[in-house]
């Protein structure tokens, strides 16, 4: 099992592994919106989001992000996955910011901080080169 994980690490590198985690997170965000927990549908956040567009429509950018990150984790040219991820995160920060300003989402500032901080990390990580492959 350890050998397989090391082989995967050699195949995708550090940047690819970041994209795998981002794909996992984006896929989770997409699923959370596409198939929301019925108990969550009555919360102020979901009510506000559903007023913008059907939740499944809001899930689409996250799904695209997840697929792009998963595919580009296996490629050398991965800039598009990092850019799209940062863009989706900033778009969601704006959605939460507007919801907070309108009084529709309590403590929306926290969601904005998280989205912008992660977008910043994604952009920073997108500029880091993978170290050269180690010879064993």
C-alpha positions in Angstrom: 0.0 0.0 0.0 2.8 2.4 0.9 4.5 1.7 -2.4 1.4 2.5 -4.3 1.0 5.8 -2.5 4.6 6.6 -3.2 4.1 5.8 -6.9 1.0 8.0 -7.0 3.0 10.8 -5.3 5.7 10.4 -8.0 3.1 10.5 -10.7 1.2 13.6 -9.6 3.7 15.5 -7.5 3.0 18.1 -4.9 0.9 20.3 -7.2 -1.1 17.4 -8.3 -1.8 16.3 -4.8 -3.1 19.8 -3.9 -5.4 19.5 -6.9 -6.6 16.1 -5.7 -7.5 17.6 -2.3 -9.2 20.5 -4.1 -11.1 18.1 -6.3 -12.3 16.3 -3.2 -13.4 19.5 -1.5 -15.1 20.9 -4.6 -16.9 17.6 -5.3 -18.2 17.7 -1.7 -19.4 21.3 -2.1 -21.1 20.3 -5.3 -22.8 17.3 -3.7 -23.8 19.4 -0.7 -25.7 21.8 -3.0 -27.0 19.3 -5.5 -28.4 16.9 -2.9 -28.9 19.0 0.3 -29.8 17.6 3.6 -33.6 18.3 4.0 -32.9 19.6 7.5 -30.5 22.2 6.0 -32.9 23.5 3.4 -34.7 25.7 6.0 -31.6 27.4 7.2 -31.1 31.1 6.2 -28.0 30.3 4.1 -29.8 27.7 2.0 -32.9 29.9 1.7 -30.7 32.7 0.4 -28.8 30.5 -2.0 -32.0 29.1 -3.4 -33.3 32.6 -4.0 -30.3 33.2 -6.3 -30.7 30.1 -8.4 -31.8 26.5 -8.0 -29.3 24.7 -5.8 -28.4 22.2 -8.5 -27.4 25.2 -10.7 -25.2 26.5 -8.0 -23.6 23.1 -7.7 -22.4 23.1 -11.3 -19.4 25.4 -11.0 -18.2 23.3 -8.0 -18.6 20.1 -10.1 -16.7 21.6 -13.0 -14.0 22.7 -10.6 -13.8 19.2 -9.1 -13.6 17.5 -12.5 -11.0 20.0 -13.8 -8.8 19.6 -10.6 -9.0 15.8 -10.8 -8.0 15.7 -14.5 -5.3 18.3 -14.3 -3.8 16.6 -11.2 -2.5 14.1 -13.8 -1.1 16.7 -16.1 1.9 19.1 -16.2 -0.2 22.0 -17.5 -2.5 22.6 -14.4 -2.9 26.3 -14.3 -6.5 26.3 -15.4 -7.6 24.1 -12.5 -5.9 26.4 -10.0 -7.4 29.5 -11.7 -10.9 28.1 -11.9 -10.8 27.0 -8.2 -9.7 30.4 -7.1 -12.4 32.0 -9.2 -15.2 29.8 -7.8 -14.0 30.6 -4.3 -14.0 34.3 -4.9 -17.4 34.1 -6.5 -18.7 32.4 -3.5 -17.1 34.9 -1.2 -19.1 37.6 -3.1 -22.3 35.6 -2.8 -21.8 35.3 1.0 -20.8 39.0 1.2 -24.0 40.1 -0.5 -26.1 37.8 1.6 -24.5 39.2 4.7 -25.0 42.8 3.6 -28.7 42.0 2.9 -29.0 40.4 6.3 -29.9 37.1 4.8 -26.9 35.1 6.1 -25.9 35.6 9.7 -22.1 35.8 10.2 -21.5 35.8 6.5 -18.3 37.6 7.1 -16.7 34.3 8.3 -17.7 32.4 5.1 -16.1 35.3 3.1 -12.9 35.1 5.1 -12.6 31.4 4.6 -13.4 31.6 0.9 -10.9 34.4 0.3 -8.2 32.8 2.4 -8.5 29.5 0.6 -8.5 31.3 -2.8 -5.3 33.1 -1.8 -3.7 29.8 -0.8 -4.8 28.2 -4.1 -3.3 31.1 -6.1 -0.1 31.0 -4.0 0.3 27.2 -4.4 -0.3 27.6 -8.2 3.0 29.4 -8.5 5.1 26.9 -6.5 7.1 24.5 -8.7 7.3 20.8 -8.0 10.7 19.8 -6.7 12.8 17.7 -9.1 12.1 14.0 -9.0 14.2 12.1 -6.5 16.3 9.2 -7.8 16.0 6.1 -5.6 
